[in-house]
Amino acid sequence: MLRSRHLWPLAALAVVLAYAAPAPAQSVIDEWNSVKAPPVPELKSVTVDPKSTALLMLDIVKQLCSPNPRCIASLPKIQKLLSAARTNGATVIYSLPIIPPPGVVIGDTLPEVAPKGDEPVVHTFFDKFSNTDLDKILKDKGIKTVIIVGGVANGAVLYTGTSAFTHGYQTIISVDGIYGSSAYIEQYSVYQFVAAPVLGGKVILTRSDMIKF
């Protein structure tokens, strides 16, 4: 009986706390306006071997880039990185997106970063390894490392970067050389390379001026 008397106050307190505590959110939608951005990820300087490195120029075409000021702003950084890659003999590979008719051709690449005639081109949806010979091209050239620029951040960059990692390539994202429709799109796409299962923290985030060949 004595033990029961001690338990009753505790039970009563638990009931009071249960009613007083705020109800937990039912989904992220309920918490949407209170979600805070995670800490800024660390960017790392990187030196690559040009003989075993490929620069992947993803979907930098007028249909996607010209209407997007964020893409236009990234072009000087991409152009500088492209020049360094070519000067040092790194492999350069372009991709084209699949867009409804009349479609996209390699001539739609922005002139500032247009390909040379001997640089390979692959043409597919988000993941540039899917239904293309990209992996074969890379392996035939002895590529171990890929540097990714272009867009869009939550499309080709996110999916191709993830696929490059799962195919066994050291994957580098030059964050000033990718573009999305907004800063938020770019932010959450970059954060996937920080926090996603397995690949989180293993993809290198850097800037164009932090890459040395």
C-alpha positions, 0 to 999 in steps of 0.5 A: 500500500505504501508503495502505491501511495508513492506511485500515484503522484508520479502517475499524476505528473506524467498525465499533466506533462503529457497534456502540457507537451506540444504535439509532435509534428506529423511530417516535415510539412508541419515543420517546414518554416522552422527547419534550419539549414545545416552547417556550411560544408567544408570545401577542400583543395585538391590536386588531380592527375590530369592523365586519370581525370575527366572533367564532365561538362553536364548539360550546359546548353542554351535551353537550360542555361540562357534563361537562368542567371545562376547558370550565366554567373557560373560560366566564367568559373566553368570556362576557367576550369575547362581551359585548365583541364585542356591545357593540362591534358585532362579528358573533357566529356560533354553531356546533353539532356533529353528535352522534348522536340525539337530536342538538343544538339551539341551545337546548343552548348553555350559558346563560352564553353563549347566542345572541341570536335574530338571531345566525347558527348553522351545524351540521356536523362539525369544520370549520364551513366544510364543508357550511355557509354560514359563508363566505358569511355572513362575506363578506356581512358584510364580515368579514376577521378571525375570533376563535375560542373554544369547543371542542373544541380538537382538533376544531372549533377546530383544523379551523375555525381551519385552514379560516378561514386557508385561506379567507383570514381573519385568524385569531385563537385566544383560548387561554383560551377554548378547551377540550379533554378535557385540557391535553395536547389543548389544548397540541398543538392550539394548537401546530399553529397555531405549527408547521403547514406554511403557516399556522404563525406566521400565526394569532394566538394571544392571550388574551381580555384581550389583544383590543381592539375 
